[in-house]
Each structure stands twice: as structure tokens, then as C-alpha cells.
């Protein structure tokens, strides 16, 4: 079974390799405006239940969810797995770790 969490260096490696997966940013729009990871799709945790249908076409794909520090994305990943998205992972440490370890041009807040 796919591990529930993935570190940001592994996500970066998958992006660089062109791996087929969906990167979801579950933060709120104001946070997304402050800092984002290129290629991530904004789907706020607060809208996840109403908008989950938008993800149906990705049910069999790998999905990585990220937030600010990894707490919300972990909850979202567990919820998505309960909805049948078995290959969903949370990016441990969130965009804060990403900005420190992968891309310093991404602002910290």
C-alpha cells in the first residue's frame, strides 16, 4: 500500500521526472496567493467535500496533497483514502519545508 506521507524532496523528484500524479494544494486562496508550488491545483480543505467530484477522473492516479505545515494535508489525504482515492499521500512538512529544502524562492509565511 502507498505510504500515507511523502517528503518534499521526493515530490520534487517526481515533478522533475515528469511522473504522472496530481499535486493538490489544500490551503486557502489567500495562502495560495502568498506562496505556491508550480503545477499544484488549489482545492481548499474547506471546499473539499463539495468539490471532491472534480477529482473523480483521478481516482486511479497518484495524488499528493500539500498545505502549510502538513497537518491539513494529512487530514485531507486520510479523508480522500476513505472516499476511494487509495493512492493519495500527504506531503510531510508542507510548503514551509518545500521553501526551506527545495525552492527558497517560495516565500515562507
C-alpha positions as CSV (number, residue, x, y, z in Angstrom):
1,X,0.0,0.0,0.0
2,X,1.1,3.6,-0.7
3,X,2.6,5.3,2.4
4,X,0.4,8.0,3.8
5,X,3.1,10.6,3.8
6,X,5.8,11.6,1.3
7,X,8.7,14.1,1.9
8,X,9.0,17.2,-0.2
9,X,12.3,16.1,-1.8
10,X,10.5,13.0,-3.1
11,X,7.7,15.2,-4.5
12,X,10.3,17.5,-6.2
13,X,12.0,14.4,-7.7
14,X,8.7,13.1,-9.0
15,X,7.9,16.6,-10.6
16,X,11.3,16.8,-12.2
17,X,10.9,13.3,-13.6
18,X,7.6,14.1,-15.1
19,X,5.8,11.4,-13.1
20,X,2.0,11.2,-13.6
21,X,0.4,12.4,-10.4
22,X,-1.8,15.2,-9.2
23,X,-0.5,17.8,-6.8
24,X,-3.3,19.4,-4.7
25,X,-2.8,22.5,-2.6
26,X,-5.5,22.3,0.2
27,X,-4.7,25.7,1.7
28,X,-7.0,28.7,1.4
29,X,-6.9,31.1,-1.6
30,X,-5.1,33.8,0.4
31,X,-2.3,31.4,1.4
32,X,-2.1,30.2,-2.2
33,X,-1.6,33.8,-3.4
34,X,1.2,34.2,-0.9
35,X,3.2,31.1,-1.9
36,X,2.6,28.2,-4.3
37,X,4.3,25.3,-5.9
38,X,4.2,25.4,-9.6
39,X,1.8,22.8,-11.0
40,X,-0.3,22.5,-7.9
41,X,-4.0,22.7,-8.2
42,X,-5.8,24.8,-5.5
43,X,-8.6,22.8,-3.8
44,X,-9.1,24.2,-0.3
45,X,-9.8,21.8,2.5
46,X,-12.8,24.0,3.3
47,X,-14.3,23.2,-0.1
48,X,-13.1,19.6,-0.4
49,X,-16.4,17.8,0.4
50,X,-18.4,19.9,-2.1
51,X,-15.7,19.7,-4.8
52,X,-14.5,16.2,-4.4
53,X,-16.3,15.2,-7.6
54,X,-13.8,17.2,-9.6
55,X,-11.3,14.6,-8.6
56,X,-13.2,11.5,-9.8
57,X,-11.2,11.3,-13.0
58,X,-8.0,11.0,-10.9
59,X,-9.3,8.2,-8.7
60,X,-6.7,5.6,-10.0
61,X,-3.8,8.1,-10.1
62,X,-1.3,9.0,-7.5
63,X,-2.3,12.2,-5.7
64,X,-0.1,14.3,-3.4
65,X,-1.8,16.9,-1.1
66,X,0.1,19.7,0.5
67,X,-0.7,22.5,2.9
68,X,1.3,24.9,5.0
69,X,3.0,22.5,7.5
70,X,1.4,19.1,6.8
71,X,-1.5,18.9,9.2
72,X,-4.4,19.8,6.9
73,X,-3.0,17.8,4.1
74,X,-2.7,14.7,6.3
75,X,-6.4,15.0,7.3
76,X,-7.4,15.6,3.6
77,X,-5.3,12.6,2.5
78,X,-6.9,10.3,5.1
79,X,-10.4,11.6,4.1
80,X,-9.6,11.1,0.4
81,X,-8.5,7.5,1.0
82,X,-11.8,6.9,2.8
83,X,-13.5,8.2,-0.4
84,X,-11.7,5.6,-2.5
85,X,-8.6,7.5,-3.6
86,X,-6.3,4.8,-2.3
87,X,-3.1,6.3,-3.8
88,X,-3.4,9.7,-2.0
89,X,-0.4,11.0,0.1
90,X,0.3,14.0,2.2
91,X,3.4,16.0,1.7
92,X,5.1,16.0,5.1
93,X,6.1,19.4,6.3
94,X,4.0,21.2,3.7
95,X,5.1,24.2,1.6
96,X,7.1,25.5,4.6
97,X,9.5,22.6,4.3
98,X,9.4,23.0,0.5
99,X,10.5,26.6,0.7
100,X,13.4,25.6,3.1
101,X,14.6,22.4,1.5
102,X,13.6,22.5,-2.2
103,X,12.9,26.1,-3.5
104,X,14.0,29.0,-1.4
105,X,12.2,31.4,-3.9
106,X,8.9,30.2,-2.4
107,X,8.0,32.7,0.3
108,X,7.7,31.5,3.9
109,X,4.8,32.9,6.0
